[in-house]
Amino acid sequence: MKAILTIASAAILEHRRRKLIGFFVLITLVIVAGLVYLSLDTDLGASLMNAAVGMATIASVGLLPALTVLAAIAVSMNNVGRPFADGEAALILARPVARWQFILGRLLGSVGVIVGLCALMALLAAGVGLIDRSGVDPDVFGHWAVTAFNLSLLAAIVTFMSTLLGNPLIAAFSGYLLYAAATPVSALYLLVANGNISGAPSAVITAAWFITPKKLLSPLRHSGAEGPEMSSIVDGALQMDNWARLGWGLAYTAVVVTASFLIAERKDAG
């Protein structure tokens, strides 16, 4: 366990040294500063408040989630492929460190950055809510907790792709494509479940549904802030609530990480 935590802390230091953490924190502060300005502008703020539940919600469902997705990809796309390609992994694996410990440590480092960034965004969103006097909505904290879980799942997928593929950009794109495919595949699976699609297409869609991740749903969807998301409609029809999704997500992560271990065992460490 000590070796895993050491690798995780080293990975976080690496992200900080590469200015990744500082970059995303800076962009977050710029976006939040803009929202604070809007909340202090009485006329413009009032116009926006008529169209949304508050600046804190705007902060949580606007640009910040997209920023965290980019951050999750950025801190996980080089978890395995690059260290094995440039010989960094060879130096670490020369010590009494197993490959699975190396991969798990790198993944935990990515998750640590994601959780820290989501916690910062939750606090900033709550602060914006206090400034614009709309109050602190507890669902905002729930939203960012859900986001942290979903993006940790994304990090696990991208880490797996970085184990499978040598090019970090291809690994990042492939991982995000699999992650983003969850909603449209679920919508198609609903048609299969209702008997609207049958035969070979039904088998293909069903297989795709089982190999795509199931993300947790944000509590902010109840307020309508996120709009009528297809994933919400599909979940209601399939009777798949967040508890079922949580179990699925944990099992999915375990399978993806285990597959990463098995593939890494055959990788050349340089």
C-alpha positions in Angstrom: 0.0 0.0 0.0 2.9 2.3 0.8 4.3 1.9 -2.7 1.0 2.7 -4.3 0.5 5.9 -2.3 4.1 6.9 -3.0 3.5 6.5 -6.8 0.2 8.4 -6.5 1.8 11.3 -4.7 4.6 11.3 -7.3 2.0 11.4 -10.1 0.2 14.4 -8.4 3.6 16.2 -8.1 4.2 15.4 -11.8 0.9 17.0 -12.8 1.8 20.1 -10.6 5.2 20.3 -12.1 3.8 20.1 -15.6 1.5 23.0 -14.6 -1.7 21.0 -15.3 -3.2 21.5 -11.9 -2.3 25.2 -11.9 -3.7 25.7 -15.4 -7.1 24.2 -14.5 -7.3 26.0 -11.2 -6.5 29.3 -13.0 -9.2 28.7 -15.6 -11.7 27.8 -12.9 -11.0 31.0 -11.0 -11.4 33.1 -14.1 -14.8 31.5 -14.9 -15.9 31.9 -11.3 -14.7 35.6 -11.3 -16.9 36.2 -14.3 -19.9 34.7 -12.6 -19.2 36.8 -9.5 -19.1 39.9 -11.7 -22.4 38.9 -13.2 -24.0 38.4 -9.8 -22.8 41.9 -8.7 -24.2 43.4 -11.9 -27.8 44.0 -10.7 -29.5 44.3 -14.1 -27.7 41.5 -15.8 -27.8 39.3 -12.8 -31.5 39.8 -12.4 -32.0 38.8 -16.1 -30.1 35.6 -15.6 -31.8 34.8 -12.4 -35.1 34.8 -14.2 -33.8 32.1 -16.5 -32.0 29.9 -13.9 -32.1 28.9 -10.3 -29.0 30.9 -9.4 -25.4 31.6 -10.2 -24.2 28.6 -8.2 -26.2 26.3 -10.4 -25.0 28.1 -13.5 -21.4 27.5 -12.3 -22.1 23.8 -11.7 -23.8 23.0 -15.0 -22.1 25.5 -17.3 -18.4 25.6 -18.3 -17.0 24.1 -15.2 -18.1 20.5 -15.8 -16.6 20.6 -19.3 -13.4 21.9 -17.7 -13.3 19.0 -15.3 -13.8 16.5 -18.1 -10.7 18.0 -19.9 -8.8 17.9 -16.6 -9.7 14.2 -16.0 -8.5 13.3 -19.5 -5.3 15.4 -19.2 -4.2 13.8 -15.9 -4.9 10.2 -17.0 -3.9 10.0 -20.7 -0.2 9.5 -19.9 -0.7 7.2 -17.0 0.8 4.1 -18.6 1.7 4.5 -22.3 4.2 7.4 -21.9 6.0 6.1 -18.8 6.6 2.7 -20.5 7.7 4.4 -23.8 10.2 6.9 -22.3 11.7 4.5 -19.8 10.3 6.1 -16.6 8.4 2.9 -15.8 11.6 0.9 -16.1 13.3 3.0 -13.3 10.3 2.5 -11.0 9.8 -1.2 -11.8 13.4 -1.9 -11.1 12.6 -1.4 -7.5 10.3 -3.9 -5.6 7.2 -2.4 -7.2 4.8 -4.6 -9.2 3.2 -3.3 -12.4 -0.3 -3.4 -10.9 1.0 -1.2 -8.1 2.4 1.2 -10.6 -0.8 1.5 -12.6 -3.0 1.7 -9.5 -0.8 4.4 -8.0 -0.9 6.4 -11.3 -4.7 6.1 -11.4 -5.1 7.1 -7.7 -3.0 10.2 -8.5 -5.4 11.1 -11.3 -8.4 10.5 -9.0 -6.8 12.7 -6.3 -6.5 15.6 -8.8 -10.1 15.1 -10.0 -11.5 14.9 -6.4 -9.5 18.0 -5.4 -10.6 20.0 -8.4 -14.3 19.0 -7.9 -14.1 19.9 -4.2 -12.6 23.3 -5.2 -15.4 23.9 -7.7 -18.1 22.9 -5.2 -16.8 25.4 -2.7 -16.5 28.1 -5.3 -20.0 27.4 -6.6 -21.3 27.7 -3.0 -19.4 30.9 -2.6 -21.0 32.3 -5.8 -24.4 31.3 -4.3 -23.7 33.3 -1.2 -22.5 36.4 -3.2 -25.6 36.5 -5.4 -27.8 35.9 -2.3 -29.5 32.8 -3.8 -28.1 30.8 -0.9 -26.2 27.5 -0.9 -28.1 24.7 -2.6 -27.1 21.3 -1.0 -27.7 19.7 -4.4 -24.7 21.7 -5.7 -22.4 19.6 -3.4 -24.2 16.5 -4.5 -23.7 17.4 -8.1 -19.9 17.8 -7.7 -19.7 14.6 -5.7 -21.4 12.8 -8.6 -19.1 14.6 -11.0 -16.1 13.4 -9.1 -17.3 9.8 -9.2 -18.1 9.9 -12.9 -14.8 11.5 -13.8 -12.9 9.0 -11.7 -14.6 6.4 -13.9 -13.5 8.3 -17.0 -9.9 8.4 -15.6 -10.0 4.6 -15.2 -11.2 4.2 -18.8 -8.5 6.5 -20.2 -5.9 4.8 -18.1 -7.0 1.5 -19.6 -6.7 3.0 -23.1 -3.3 4.3 -22.3 -2.3 0.8 -21.3 -3.7 -0.6 -24.5 -2.6 2.2 -26.9 0.8 3.9 -27.0 -0.3 7.2 -28.3 -1.7 9.4 -25.4 -3.9 11.5 -27.7 -5.5 8.4 -29.3 -5.9 6.9 -25.8 -7.6 10.1 -24.6 -9.9 10.2 -27.6 -10.8 6.5 -27.4 -11.4 6.7 -23.6 -13.7 9.8 -23.9 -15.6 8.2 -26.9 -16.4 5.1 -24.8 -17.4 7.3 -21.8 -19.6 9.6 -23.9 -21.2 6.7 -25.7 -23.1 5.7 -22.6 -26.1 8.0 -23.2 -26.8 7.3 -26.9 -26.3 3.5 -26.4 -28.7 3.5 -23.4 -31.3 5.3 -25.6 -30.9 2.6 -28.2 -31.1 -0.1 -25.6 -34.4 1.3 -24.4 -35.8 0.7 -27.9 -34.5 -2.8 -27.7 -36.1 -3.3 -24.3 -39.4 -2.1 -25.7 -39.2 -4.4 -28.6 -38.8 -1.7 -31.2 -35.5 -3.2 -32.4 -34.8 -6.9 -32.9 -32.5 -9.3 -34.6 -28.8 -8.7 -35.2 -29.0 -4.9 -34.4 -30.6 -5.8 -31.1 -27.7 -8.1 -30.2 -25.2 -5.5 -31.2 -26.9 -2.7 -29.1 -27.3 -5.0 -26.1 -23.6 -5.9 -26.2 -22.7 -2.2 -26.5 -24.9 -1.4 -23.5 -23.0 -3.9 -21.4 -19.6 -2.6 -22.3 -20.4 1.1 -21.9 -20.2 2.7 -18.4 -23.2 3.9 -16.5 -22.7 7.3 -15.0 -24.4 8.6 -11.9 -27.0 11.3 -12.4 -26.7 14.7 -10.8 -29.3 15.8 -8.2 -29.5 19.1 -10.0 -31.5 17.4 -12.8 -34.5 17.4 -10.4 -34.5 21.2 -10.5 -34.5 21.2 -14.3 -31.2 23.1 -14.4 -29.6 20.5 -16.6 -32.6 20.3 -18.9 -34.5 17.1 -19.9 -31.4 14.9 -20.3 -31.8 11.8 -22.4 -30.0 9.8 -19.7 -32.7 10.8 -17.2 -35.5 9.8 -19.5 -33.8 6.5 -20.3 -33.1 5.7 -16.6 -36.7 6.3 -15.7 -37.9 3.9 -18.4 -35.3 1.2 -17.5 -35.9 1.7 -13.8 -32.1 2.2 -13.3 -31.6 4.5 -10.3 -28.3 5.9 -9.0 -27.8 3.0 -6.6 -27.8 0.6 -9.4 -25.5 2.9 -11.4 -23.2 3.1 -8.4 -22.8 -0.6 -8.2 -22.4 -0.8 -12.0 -19.8 1.9 -11.9 -17.7 0.3 -9.2 -17.9 -3.1 -10.9 -17.0 -1.5 -14.3 -14.0 0.3 -12.7 -12.8 -3.0 -11.2 -13.0 -4.8 -14.5 -11.3 -1.9 -16.4 -8.5 -1.7 -13.9 -8.0 -5.4 -13.8 -7.8 -5.5 -17.6 -5.1 -2.7 -17.4 -3.1 -4.9 -15.0 -3.3 -7.9 -17.3 -2.2 -5.9 -20.4 0.6 -4.1 -18.5 2.1 -7.5 -17.6 2.9 -8.0 -21.3 4.2 -4.5 -21.8 7.9 -3.7 -22.3 9.0 -1.4 -19.6 11.7 0.1 -21.8 
